[in-house]
Amino acid sequence: MPAPAASFVAATEASTSGRPLLSAQNIRVQVDGRVLLDNINLDLRQGEIVTVIGPNGAGKTTLLKTLLGFIAPTSGNIVRSSALHIGYMPQKLALNPLLPITVQRFLQQTGANTAAIQQALTETGVASLLQQSLHKVSGGELQRILLARALLRKPELLVLDEPAQGVDVCGQADLYRLITELRARYHCSVLLVSHDLHLVMAATDTVICLNQHICCQGKPEHVSQHPEYLQLFGRQIADDIAVYTHHHDHDHDVHGNVHKGCSHD
């Protein structure tokens, strides 16, 4: 079988000031004659949060896996800064119900020691779950455990595929706030996929609207008014995003349960 036309390049100069940590150049992914991604060009720069949105089947997860090297592009180039540390949080975690495993043992598979594991769980708000069976944690708890696993890489780039999956809207707001705090703490960039259009618009620097190709990209307030975005998601959603605010005068637990009243406009 011939090698794919695409290439992955480790570029030392990409880590210098002003250079992107990772770049995709004219990426195309085609499988069995079906085009999954076409003409993808993007740069991920130090310290920014980039969110990929799009309808089901738009190629969002395929894009992440291609940038990470899990899927070989049919053509195009991916350029990474030299020795780039990436922390990846997958959309789903398949657990074998016949093989029970504690949170600690699960995270030890990264090669991290107990102190580092405890620190990562503390940073994501689930330190009390260290000895808990991974099969018995809630959806919100599991997302934070997976985020802790990504942090154990001491990432320069966090790649998060649907990080708020299975978490209610109030819990999502807390999780996105945590991601913003982690960006500042680790001085890392964040690339995430999300369907949570309302919340993500307030917690991102750049939005990429994807539908096999990049329909539009830019600041959230600009993308939400772009004609191709409106065609995909509708005027009502765009108007809702424009006026949506989350008044954080309350607390949540890791399940998203509200300790005080949760209010939104």
N, C-alpha and C positions, 0 to 999 in steps of 0.2 A: 504493500500500500504506500503511495507517495506521501511524503511528509506534508503537513498543512502549510499553506503559504504564509500564515501568520508567524510572528516571532515575538519572544519575550526578551526584553533587553534590560539588564541591570545597569543603570547609568549613575555613576558617582555624581556627575554634575547635577542630576535631578534633585539632590538634597540641598543644594546651595540656595541662598536666599532668593525668593521669587520664583524658584523652579517648582513644578508640581512634584508631589510624592509619587504620583502614579498618573500615567496618561494612556488613554485609548485613542488610537489613530486609525480611522477608517475601518473599524471592526465589522466583520460580517460573520454570522454563524448560520450555517445551513445544514440541516440534517434530513436525509432521505428526500431531498428535493424541496423541503420546506424551509423557507427563510424565517429564522427565529429572531435575528437581529440584523440590521443593515445600516451601514454608514454611521457607525457610532463614533463620535469624537467627544472626549471629555477630559478635563484635568481635575485632579484632586490636590488641593494645596494645603499647606501646613495650617492646622488650627480651624479649618472651616467644617461646618456640618452641611453635607449634601444629601438631599432626600430624593429618592426616585419614586415617582408615583405613576400610576397608569391602570387601565382596566385589567381584569383577569385575562391571562393569556398574552399580555403585552410583552413578556420577555424579561420581567424585572429580576426574577431569581436567576434566569439564564445569564443576564448581564453580570450579576455579582459573581457567579461561579466562573464566568469567563475571565473577569478581572483577577480573580484569585488563582487562576490556572487550573481549575477543576475541569473546565471544558476548553478544548483547543479551538480557537477561532478558525474559520475557513480561510479568512484573509485579514490583513491588517496587522498592526503592531501594538503591543502593550509595553510601555516603558515604566519601570519601577526604579525608585531611588535605591542606591546600593544598600544591601543588608536591611531592607525595610521590614520592621516588625509589624505583623498584622494580627489582630485579634478578631476572630470570626465567631459570630453567633448565628447558627443556622435557624431556619424557619421551624423545623421539626426535629425532635429527638426520638428515635425509635428505641424503646426499652424492651428487653426480653423479660416477660413476667416471671419466667422460671429462674431468672438469675438476679436475685435481690442484690442491691448495691447501695451503700450509704453515700451521702453527699460528699463526705470526705474522701472515700475511696474513688468515687467518680472523678473528683478534681485532682487526686493524686496521679491519675493517668496522664496528666499534662507534664509530670516530672517535678511539680512544685512541692515544696516542703510544707509542713503543717502551719508554720507561722505565716507563710505567704498566702495559703488558702484561707486562714482565718481573717487575714487583712482584706482579701478580696471580697469575702462574704460580708464583712463589716461594711465595706464601702458600698455594697449593693443592698444593705439593709436586711440580710438574712443570716447573720452570724449564729443565731440560735439553732440553725438547721444542720450544723456540722455533722452530727451523728444520726440524723434522720434518714430513713429509707427514701431513696429518690422516687420510688414508686408511689409514695404516700404524700408527696408535696402537692400543693395546689398549682393551678396554672400560673398565677401571678408569681408564686414562689419559684417555680421552675424557670420562668423567664429571667429572674434575677440571678439564679444559680448559673444559668448559661452565660449571662453577662459577666458574672464573676470569673467564669472559666476563660472568657475572652480577655479579661484584664490580666490574667496570670501571664500572658505573653508580653506584658509591659509594652503595649502597642503604641506605635506611632500612627497607625491607622486602625480604627475600629470599623468593622464591616458587620452590619446588623440587618438580618433578614426578618422583617416583621417582628420587631422586638416587643411590641405590645399585644401580640396575638394572645387571645384568651383572657385579656384583662379588660375590665369595664372602663367606661370613659373617664371617670375620676382617677382610677388607678393609672390609666394611660398618661394623664397629665403629669402625675408624679414621676412616672418612669421617664418621660421625655425631659422633665426638669433634671432628673438624676443624670441622664446622658449628657446634658449641657454642662452640669457640674463636673462630670468625669472628663469631658473635653478640656476644661480649664485646668483640672488637677494633673492630667497626664500630658498636657500640651499636645494632644493628638488631633488628628482629623477624624471625622466620622462620616461614613457612607452608609445610609440606611434605606431600606425599602419600607414603605408604609401605605396602608389604605386609610389611615386616620387623618383625612384631609384637614379637618378643622384644627386639630391639635398640632399637627406637624408644621403647619404654616407659621406658627408662633415660635417654633423651636429649631428653625433651620436658616442657614444663610443663603443657600441656593437650592432651587427645586428643578429637577429634571423630569419632564413629562414624557413618558415613553409609551410607544405603541409600535413595537418592532423597530422603529426608528425614533430619534429624538424629535418630538413634535415641537417642543419649545423648552427653554430653560432660562433661568435668571432668578431675580429676587422673587420671593413668594407673592408679593402684592402685584407684581407685573405678570407673572405666569397665570395667576388666577383670573386675569382679564384677557388673556391671549385667545384669539379666535379658535385655535386648535384645542386648547384646554376646554373652552366652553362647548365645543362640539362633542368632546368626549364625556364631560361631566355635567354639562347643563348650566344654565344661567342661575338657577335657584341655589345650587351648591356654591357657586362663586360668590353670590350675594351673601349667603350664610357665612362663608369664610370671612368676608370683608367686615362683618359686624360682630363676629363671634369673639367673646372674651371669656376667660376662666378666672373667676374670683377665688383666689386660694386663701380663704378665711377659715380653713378647716384642715383636718389631717385625715390620711388614709392609712390603712394597714396594707400589707403586701398583696392582699387579695383585691384591693381597690375599695374595700368597705369604708364608708365615711364615718368618722368619729363625730364630726359636727355637720351642719347642713352644707350640702354641695350646691353652689349656685352658678348658673351660667346665664349670659345674656345672648 
